[in-house]
Each structure stands twice: as C-alpha cells, then as structure tokens.
C-alpha cells in the first residue's frame, strides 16, 4: 500500500482529518487516565481488610434514663450475644471499622513525645476482640481478661498494654519485633505491646495510614459503644434478626436503634469510590462512542466525495479488498496522528492529576491500552464505509454527473 497517495488526499482536504485527530487525542488522554482512576477505585474497594467482614454485624443501642448501668449492662448484653447458636464471638467496641468514623492518636517510642512517632487508629476491645474481628494474631498473645477495664468518662489514662497491626509495628519499630516494646502516648504514659496482628483496616479507608491500627483492652463508654458480632458463615442475617429480638426482650435501660452488617457499612463508606468508577466508565463509553462517530463520519464523507475515483480504480483492476484496505489505512493514519498527540496530552493530564490531587502517576500500560483501544475503535468505525466503497461499480467511472 502506497502511503503517498493517501497522504496527498488528506492534505487536499485536511479539516475533517484534523478535527477527528484532535477528537481522538482528547479521547485517549481522558480514557487512559480514567481507566487508571477506575482501577484505583476498584482496588480500594476490593482490598483485603484482614477482618471477617462478610460475617460481621453491629448492634447499635442508646441508653435511656439512669436505669442503664453501663459496664454491667454491656457485659450482660454481650453474654447474650455470645450465647446465640450461630454466633462465633461478640464484644463492645468504641467505633466501627470501615465506617468512616473513629478515633486516632499519635504514639511515640520514647516518653516526652520523642523517638519515632506514628499516628494510628485505635479501638477499645476486650479479650474477645481478635476472635470477634476475625483478625490473625501473628506475634505475641491476646489480652487477658484481667487487664480489660472501663475507664471513667473523659479519662486520659493509658491502658497498660496493647495489640497493634503489623503496619503500625513497622512504622514504630522498623525492622524489629514490636512485641515486648513500650509505646508512649502524648502525655508520656507507657503501654507494652503484647501482640501483633497481620492486617486490619481502620475506620477511614481513604486515610493513607488506614492499616495502622491499635487495639486497647478497654470497655468503651456506653455513650459511644456499639456491639460487634461475628456470625458463623451463612448465618449472619439470621443472627442479626435473632440478636435484635433477644436484646430487645431485655429491659436494662437501653433501646436497640439499629442492626447493620459490616458489609452494608463498608459499602456506604466506599460509595464515593464506586460512584466515581461508574461515572468514569460512562465517560469512557461516551468518549469512545463519540470518537467512533467522528471516524465513521469522516470515512463516510470521504467515500461519498470520491465515488468516481473509486469507480476508476475498480475499472483499472483494483479489487474490493484493495478499496477496503485503502480507506482503513487512511483512517489508521488519521487515528495514529491523534494517538501520538493524545499520548502527550495524557501524560500532561496525568501529571496534573498527580500534583493537584496527590494521585499516583499514570502507568504507561494504561496509555498503551488506550492506544490499542482507539486503534480498534477507529478501524471498526471505518469498516462499514470502507465496505460500502468496495461495492462501487466500475461503471461509475464513465459518469459525467
């Protein structure tokens, strides 16, 4: 195939080709970056949280009046929950992981806010915390029931021991085992690390340090506490209904306000990420559709204005395949010009997104996927007009009008 005649034809009427090339460049720039953002969002939603999320649910309650005896009533409720036939374990906790709401603090390896420091999301749990959450203890031991206590409201007292995630341990004691080490709060109070769990996500999945989690042996304040329950596989929904029924039958000065699965809570937290992925998918589909229409329109216009030329070529021996190939190559040349311009535009857009919104830099394989996709869309869009051109009769060459 000679590229010279095709280039000469495009040069004689360049406006349509330039507009389509610009359209393809813009489509590639947005498509490549949108694909990257979609992948990031889906990766965020699909991350392993380290917890038994599908089988976890929470029971939210509200104390009414003075009849609610905080610690005693919560212990009674939790025992009822643990006794349910389809329940693995249960506890009271101060905040719900993956919920978007919780508590965090800065921890230090030396008193007086010295040494290595790291923020971490902390949760108040009892000796059933690891079993309820379904996290994996990889070093050290669990809490002993004797250290679990309820502190006075607004107390600044620091629990004597803690369990932390591997991410938190690595941040505070890089390259070392954290078990047996001492961690200090902002007031210089010490707490000994007795265990390390493999992985657990905190309350804020969008936080860059969401894997830095600390468990403290504390019975939470009744004004903040919720009950967290881990059901046996396949029995979560039945246990949610049974838990609400059993606790509702106990008159100890509190009411049950709602029961929710952790799946439901996490889905709400990730709603923005999911909506962004859907929105970007729609944008990509629209851009590819518009690019295809542009290519189709240009090819159809070229075929309609070159009917006599096509007939002449057929008359001198050109096969239908040659006519189809001619228009596909012409389209490929226009698309390629747009693709090269789009690569530069995509990298500039990716750089702007990474600096303005602190997103990772665009990976080149997403750009490559966009290039291949637009080439395929362009060829597919030009195929129908090209096949129509191949059916032009050689007799057209003899027409004068």
C-alpha positions in Angstrom: 0.0 0.0 0.0 1.4 3.4 -1.0 1.0 5.9 1.8 1.9 8.8 -0.5 -1.5 9.0 -2.4 -3.4 8.7 0.8 -1.4 11.5 2.4 -1.9 13.7 -0.7 -5.7 13.1 -0.5 -5.8 14.1 3.2 -3.6 17.1 2.5 -6.1 18.4 -0.1 -8.9 18.3 2.4 -7.3 18.4 5.9 -10.0 19.9 8.0 -12.1 16.8 8.7 -8.9 14.7 9.4 -7.5 17.3 11.8 -10.8 17.5 13.7 -11.0 13.8 14.0 -7.4 13.5 15.1 -7.9 16.1 17.8 -11.0 14.2 18.9 -9.0 11.0 19.2 -6.2 12.8 21.1 -8.7 14.1 23.7 -10.4 10.8 23.9 -7.1 9.0 24.5 -6.0 11.4 27.2 -9.2 11.2 29.2 -9.7 7.4 28.6 -6.2 6.4 29.8 -6.4 8.5 32.9 -10.0 7.4 33.6 -9.1 3.8 33.3 -6.3 4.3 35.8 -8.6 6.0 38.2 -11.3 3.3 37.8 -8.6 0.6 38.6 -7.5 2.5 41.7 -11.1 2.8 42.9 -11.8 -0.9 42.3 -8.6 -1.9 44.0 -9.5 0.3 47.0 -13.0 -1.3 47.3 -11.6 -4.9 46.9 -8.8 -4.7 49.4 -8.5 -7.4 52.0 -9.4 -5.7 55.3 -7.9 -8.5 57.4 -11.3 -8.9 59.1 -14.2 -11.4 58.6 -16.3 -8.7 57.0 -19.0 -10.9 55.4 -19.9 -12.4 58.8 -19.7 -9.3 61.0 -22.6 -7.1 62.1 -23.1 -4.4 64.6 -25.9 -3.7 67.1 -26.4 0.0 67.9 -28.0 0.9 71.2 -28.9 4.0 73.1 -29.1 4.3 76.9 -32.3 5.9 78.1 -32.6 7.5 81.5 -30.5 6.5 84.5 -31.5 2.8 84.6 -28.7 1.8 82.3 -25.7 0.5 84.3 -23.0 0.9 81.7 -20.4 -1.8 82.3 -22.7 -4.4 83.9 -25.4 -3.9 81.3 -23.0 -4.1 78.4 -21.4 -7.3 79.8 -24.9 -8.8 80.1 -25.8 -7.9 76.5 -22.5 -9.2 75.2 -23.0 -12.5 77.0 -26.5 -12.9 75.4 -25.0 -12.3 72.0 -22.2 -14.8 72.5 -24.8 -17.4 73.6 -26.7 -17.3 70.3 -26.3 -20.5 68.4 -24.9 -19.1 65.2 -22.5 -16.6 66.8 -18.7 -17.1 66.9 -18.0 -14.2 69.2 -19.1 -10.8 70.3 -17.9 -7.7 72.1 -18.5 -4.0 72.8 -16.3 -1.6 70.7 -15.9 2.2 70.7 -16.1 2.6 66.9 -16.8 0.6 63.8 -14.0 -0.3 61.3 -14.6 0.8 57.7 -17.3 3.1 58.9 -15.6 6.5 58.3 -15.9 7.4 61.9 -13.5 6.6 64.8 -10.6 7.8 67.0 -6.9 8.2 66.3 -3.9 9.3 68.3 -0.1 9.8 67.8 2.1 7.2 69.5 5.9 7.5 70.4 8.7 5.1 71.1 10.1 7.4 73.8 8.4 9.4 76.6 8.1 13.2 76.2 6.9 12.9 72.6 10.3 11.8 71.5 11.7 9.0 69.4 9.8 7.5 66.4 6.3 8.7 66.2 3.3 7.5 64.2 -0.4 8.1 64.1 -2.8 5.2 64.5 -6.5 4.4 64.6 -7.3 2.8 68.0 -10.2 0.6 69.1 -11.4 -0.3 72.6 -12.0 -4.0 72.7 -11.9 -6.8 75.3 -10.2 -10.2 75.3 -12.7 -11.3 72.6 -11.7 -8.6 70.2 -9.4 -10.7 68.0 -11.9 -13.5 67.8 -14.8 -11.2 67.0 -13.0 -9.2 64.3 -11.5 -12.4 62.8 -8.1 -10.9 62.5 -5.0 -13.1 62.6 -2.6 -12.8 65.5 0.9 -13.4 64.2 3.1 -12.5 67.1 2.7 -12.4 70.9 -0.6 -13.1 72.7 -4.1 -11.9 73.1 -5.4 -9.7 76.0 -6.0 -11.4 79.3 -9.5 -10.6 80.8 -7.8 -9.3 84.0 -6.4 -6.2 82.2 -9.7 -5.2 80.5 -11.4 -2.4 82.3 -13.7 0.5 81.9 -12.1 3.9 82.5 -14.0 7.0 83.8 -15.6 9.1 81.1 -13.1 11.7 79.6 -10.2 9.9 81.4 -6.7 10.4 79.9 -5.4 7.2 81.5 -3.4 5.0 79.0 -4.1 1.2 79.1 -1.1 -0.8 80.3 -0.9 -3.0 77.1 -1.9 -3.0 73.5 -2.0 -5.1 70.3 -1.1 -3.5 67.1 -1.2 -4.3 63.4 2.0 -5.2 61.5 1.8 -1.9 59.7 1.7 0.1 62.9 4.6 -2.1 64.3 6.7 -1.5 61.3 6.1 2.3 61.5 7.1 2.5 65.1 9.8 -0.2 65.2 11.0 -0.7 61.7 12.9 -3.9 61.1 12.2 -5.1 64.7 9.7 -7.2 66.5 7.3 -4.9 68.4 6.3 -7.5 71.0 7.6 -6.5 74.4 8.4 -3.0 73.3 6.9 0.1 75.1 4.8 2.7 73.3 4.0 6.1 74.9 1.1 8.5 74.4 1.4 12.3 74.2 1.4 12.5 78.0 4.3 10.1 78.3 2.3 7.3 79.7 3.6 3.8 78.7 1.9 0.8 77.2 3.5 -2.5 76.4 2.9 -4.2 73.1 1.8 -7.8 73.8 0.7 -8.9 70.3 0.8 -8.1 66.6 -2.0 -8.9 64.1 -1.3 -9.4 60.4 -3.7 -6.9 59.0 -6.7 -4.8 60.0 -8.2 -1.8 58.3 -9.2 1.1 60.4 -12.2 3.4 60.3 -11.1 5.6 57.4 -10.2 3.5 54.3 -9.2 6.7 52.4 -6.6 7.6 55.0 -3.0 6.8 53.8 -2.3 5.1 57.2 -5.5 3.1 57.4 -3.6 -0.1 58.1 -2.1 1.4 61.3 -4.4 0.1 64.0 -4.1 -0.3 67.7 -6.4 -2.4 69.9 -6.6 -1.4 73.6 -8.1 -3.6 76.4 -10.8 -1.2 77.3 -14.6 -1.5 77.8 -15.8 1.5 75.8 -18.0 4.3 77.2 -21.7 3.4 76.8 -22.3 6.8 75.0 -20.0 5.7 72.2 -20.1 1.9 72.3 -21.8 -0.5 69.9 -21.9 -4.3 69.9 -20.0 -6.1 67.2 -20.9 -9.7 66.5 -19.3 -12.3 64.3 -21.7 -14.9 63.0 -20.9 -18.3 61.6 -20.6 -18.4 57.8 -24.0 -18.2 56.2 -25.8 -17.3 59.4 -25.2 -13.6 59.6 -28.7 -12.4 58.5 -30.5 -14.9 60.8 -28.3 -13.9 63.7 -28.9 -10.2 63.1 -32.7 -10.8 63.5 -32.2 -13.0 66.5 -29.8 -10.6 68.2 -32.3 -7.8 67.8 -35.1 -10.0 69.2 -33.1 -11.3 72.2 -31.7 -7.9 73.2 -35.0 -6.2 72.7 -36.5 -8.5 75.2 -34.1 -7.4 77.9 -35.2 -4.3 79.9 -31.9 -2.9 81.2 -32.3 0.8 80.4 -31.3 0.9 76.8 -33.0 0.5 73.4 -31.8 -1.1 70.2 -31.7 1.5 67.5 -30.5 -0.5 64.5 -28.7 -3.6 63.4 -26.4 -3.4 60.4 -24.0 -5.7 58.6 -20.4 -4.6 58.2 -20.8 -5.2 54.5 -23.5 -2.6 54.4 -21.5 -0.1 56.4 -18.4 -0.6 54.2 -20.5 -0.3 51.1 -21.7 3.1 52.3 -18.2 4.2 53.1 -17.0 3.1 49.6 -20.0 4.7 47.9 -18.0 7.6 46.6 -15.3 5.3 45.1 -18.0 3.1 43.5 -19.8 6.2 42.1 -16.5 7.5 40.7 -15.8 4.2 39.0 -19.3 4.1 37.4 -19.0 7.8 36.4 -15.6 7.3 34.7 -16.9 4.2 33.0 -19.8 6.1 31.5 -17.4 8.9 30.4 -15.1 6.4 28.7 -18.0 4.8 26.9 -19.3 8.2 25.7 -15.8 9.3 24.5 -15.2 6.1 22.6 -18.7 6.4 21.1 -18.1 10.0 20.0 -14.7 9.1 18.6 -16.2 6.2 16.7 -18.9 8.5 15.2 -16.2 11.0 14.2 -14.2 8.4 12.4 -17.3 7.0 10.8 -18.4 10.4 9.6 -15.0 11.2 8.1 -14.8 7.9 6.3 -18.4 8.1 5.0 -17.7 11.7 3.8 -14.5 10.6 2.0 -16.3 7.7 0.4 -19.2 9.9 -0.8 -16.9 12.5 -2.3 -14.6 10.0 -4.1 -17.2 7.8 -5.7 -15.9 8.4 -9.2 -12.3 8.0 -8.1 -13.2 4.6 -6.5 -15.0 3.6 -9.7 -12.0 4.5 -11.8 -9.7 2.4 -9.6 -12.2 -0.5 -9.9 -12.2 -0.1 -13.6 -8.4 -0.4 -13.9 -8.3 -3.6 -11.8 -8.5 -2.7 -8.1 -10.1 -5.4 -6.1 -12.7 -4.8 -3.4 -10.1 -5.8 -0.8 -7.8 -3.0 -2.2 -10.6 -0.4 -1.8 -11.4 -1.5 1.8 -7.7 -1.5 2.7 -7.2 2.0 1.2 -9.8 3.5 3.5 -8.8 1.5 6.5 -5.2 2.7 6.1 -6.3 6.2 5.6 -8.3 6.0 8.8 -5.3 4.4 10.6 -3.1 7.3 9.6 -5.6 9.9 10.9 -6.0 7.8 14.1 -2.3 7.4 14.6 -1.7 11.2 14.4 -4.4 11.6 17.0 -2.9 8.8 19.2 0.6 10.4 19.2 -0.9 13.8 20.2 -3.1 12.0 22.7 -0.1 10.3 24.4 1.5 13.6 25.1 -1.8 15.1 26.3 -2.5 12.0 28.5 0.9 12.3 30.2 0.4 16.0 30.8 -3.1 15.3 32.3 -1.7 12.5 34.4 1.0 14.8 35.8 -1.6 17.5 36.6 -3.8 15.0 38.4 -0.9 13.6 40.4 0.2 17.0 41.6 -3.2 18.7 42.1 -4.9 15.7 43.7 -2.0 13.7 45.0 -2.8 10.7 42.8 -0.2 8.2 41.7 1.4 8.9 38.3 -0.3 7.4 35.2 1.1 3.9 34.5 2.2 3.6 30.8 0.4 0.3 30.3 -2.9 2.2 30.7 -1.8 4.5 28.0 -0.9 1.6 25.8 -4.3 0.0 26.4 -5.9 3.3 25.4 -3.9 3.4 22.2 -4.8 -0.1 21.2 -8.4 0.5 22.1 -8.7 3.6 20.0 -7.0 2.0 17.0 -9.5 -0.8 17.3 -12.4 1.6 17.6 -11.2 3.6 14.7 -10.8 0.6 12.4 -14.2 -0.8 13.4 -15.9 2.6 12.7 -14.3 2.9 9.3 -15.1 -0.6 8.2 -18.7 0.0 7.2 -18.0 3.0 4.9 -14.9 1.1 3.5 -17.0 -1.9 2.6 -19.7 0.4 1.1 -16.9 1.9 -1.1 -15.8 -1.5 -2.2 -19.2 -2.1 -3.7 -19.0 0.9 -6.0 -19.3 -0.3 -9.6 -16.6 0.3 -12.2 -19.2 1.8 -14.4 -19.3 4.9 -12.2 -16.1 6.0 -13.8 -17.9 6.7 -17.0 -20.4 9.1 -15.5 -20.1 12.8 -16.1 -22.6 13.9 -13.5 
